[in-house]
């Protein structure tokens, strides 16, 4: 594993990048492919398909557990926490046509207002030009959404998102990009779910639901505690 720490925005929010996250990434892709086809998740804003992992999934669930265990020192050091609980995880593939995104899917988003709710994203495919970007809402200056500013962010996002089109990959009239991590195969990026973010989805990227062809990631969420 090769870790690095960057800080983004005026808030200097920590973002951890870990390369060479697992010794055999091909084996992880094989696990994902064995669980395909992935279902759509009606209650999610995720622009694609997801296969939620449970203990019944055996080796796939074990992979995610082992990954989190190996990342624990970096999580503790970067976010100043003593431990964490695994909340949920899935294999995910972006498949939505940019022209058919809902307004909420066109704008950067947050996962939780709790600063201890952390996202762990493992890039599993070789899809050049992809990644994850972080943003500041121009009209409000919000970079991290919390309980106090959530309604302000949502109201401005609803107003501004109608003018957006496709995936947000860079700065635009409503959002300023304040940082980005390139999506390299077998790279993990960790960040607070309260930090505004969006996947970088280039126009030429294949939108295949096949885990061996599309933009395959493992998306894990943990609750940190002191």
KEKOLLO-639279 format. One record per residue (C-alpha): x, y negated, z negated. Coordinates in steps of 0.5 Angstrom, whole numbers, padded with zeros to 4 digits, always signed. Last residue first. Layout:
XYZ
...
***
This chain:
-0027-0017-0038
-0032-0014-0033
-0032-0013-0025
-0038-0011-0022
-0036-0007-0015
-0039-0007-0008
-0036-0003-0003
-0037-0004+0005
-0033+0002+0009
-0032-0001+0016
-0033+0002+0023
-0033-0003+0029
-0036+0001+0034
-0032+0007+0038
-0031+0013+0033
-0036+0011+0029
-0041+0011+0034
-0046+0006+0033
-0043+0002+0039
-0043-0006+0039
-0037-0006+0043
-0033-0013+0042
-0033-0017+0048
-0036-0023+0045
-0032-0023+0038
-0035-0021+0032
-0031-0025+0026
-0036-0022+0020
-0038-0028+0015
-0037-0031+0009
-0039-0036+0003
-0036-0034-0003
-0041-0031-0008
-0039-0024-0007
-0032-0025-0009
-0026-0022-0005
-0023-0016-0003
-0020-0015+0004
-0017-0008+0006
-0013-0006+0012
-0013+0001+0015
-0014-0002+0022
-0013-0009+0022
-0019-0014+0021
-0016-0021+0021
-0017-0025+0015
-0020-0032+0015
-0020-0038+0011
-0023-0045+0011
-0028-0045+0017
-0033-0051+0016
-0040-0049+0017
-0046-0053+0020
-0043-0057+0026
-0039-0051+0028
-0033-0048+0025
-0031-0041+0027
-0034-0034+0028
-0041-0035+0027
-0045-0030+0031
-0050-0031+0036
-0053-0038+0036
-0054-0044+0031
-0059-0050+0031
-0064-0046+0027
-0059-0044+0022
-0058-0052+0019
-0065-0052+0016
-0065-0045+0013
-0058-0046+0011
-0059-0053+0007
-0065-0050+0003
-0061-0044+0002
-0055-0048-0001
-0059-0053-0005
-0063-0047-0008
-0056-0043-0010
-0053-0049-0013
-0054-0048-0020
-0054-0040-0020
-0048-0040-0016
-0046-0040-0009
-0038-0041-0007
-0036-0046-0002
-0041-0051-0002
-0039-0058+0001
-0047-0059+0001
-0048-0062+0008
-0041-0058+0011
-0043-0051+0008
-0035-0049+0007
-0033-0042+0010
-0030-0036+0010
-0028-0031+0015
-0028-0023+0016
-0024-0020+0022
-0025-0018+0029
-0020-0020+0035
-0018-0013+0036
-0022-0007+0034
-0018-0001+0032
-0023+0002+0027
-0023+0003+0019
-0023-0004+0016
-0024-0003+0009
-0028-0008+0005
-0028-0009-0002
-0033-0014-0004
-0033-0017-0012
-0039-0019-0016
-0035-0022-0022
-0037-0029-0019
-0044-0027-0020
-0048-0031-0015
-0049-0025-0011
-0047-0023-0003
-0046-0029+0000
-0048-0031+0007
-0045-0035+0013
-0050-0036+0019
-0053-0033+0025
-0056-0027+0021
-0060-0031+0017
-0063-0034+0023
-0065-0027+0026
-0060-0024+0031
-0062-0022+0037
-0058-0026+0042
-0052-0023+0038
-0054-0016+0040
-0054-0012+0033
-0049-0006+0033
-0044-0008+0027
-0042-0001+0024
-0042+0001+0016
-0040+0006+0012
-0043+0005+0005
-0042+0003-0002
-0046+0001-0008
-0045-0001-0015
-0038+0001-0017
-0036-0001-0024
-0030-0005-0026
-0024-0006-0031
-0020-0011-0035
-0021-0017-0030
-0017-0023-0028
-0019-0023-0021
-0012-0023-0018
-0009-0018-0023
-0015-0014-0024
-0017-0013-0017
-0009-0011-0015
-0008-0006-0021
-0015-0003-0019
-0014-0002-0012
-0012+0006-0012
-0018+0007-0017
-0022+0004-0011
-0019+0008-0006
-0020+0014-0010
-0028+0013-0011
-0029+0011-0004
-0025+0018-0001
-0029+0022-0006
-0036+0019-0004
-0034+0021+0003
-0031+0028+0001
-0038+0030-0003
-0044+0026+0000
-0048+0028-0006
-0044+0023-0010
-0048+0018-0006
-0045+0014+0000
-0050+0009+0004
-0050+0010+0011
-0051+0003+0015
-0053+0001+0022
-0052-0006+0024
-0053-0014+0023
-0053-0013+0015
-0059-0017+0013
-0061-0011+0009
-0068-0009+0007
-0069-0005+0014
-0063-0001+0013
-0062+0002+0020
-0059+0009+0020
-0053+0012+0021
-0052+0017+0026
-0047+0020+0024
-0045+0023+0017
-0039+0027+0020
-0037+0021+0024
-0036+0018+0017
-0032+0023+0014
-0028+0024+0021
-0026+0016+0020
-0023+0018+0013
-0019+0023+0016
-0016+0018+0021
-0014+0013+0016
-0009+0018+0013
-0005+0015+0007
-0010+0010+0005
-0009+0003+0004
-0004+0001+0009
-0005-0006+0008
-0008-0009+0002
-0011-0017+0003
-0013-0020-0004
-0017-0026-0003
-0017-0031-0009
-0022-0037-0009
-0017-0044-0008
-0024-0048-0010
-0022-0053-0005
-0022-0047+0000
-0018-0041+0001
-0013-0037-0004
-0009-0032-0001
-0006-0026-0004
-0002-0020-0001
-0002-0012-0002
+0002-0007+0002
+0000+0000+0000
***
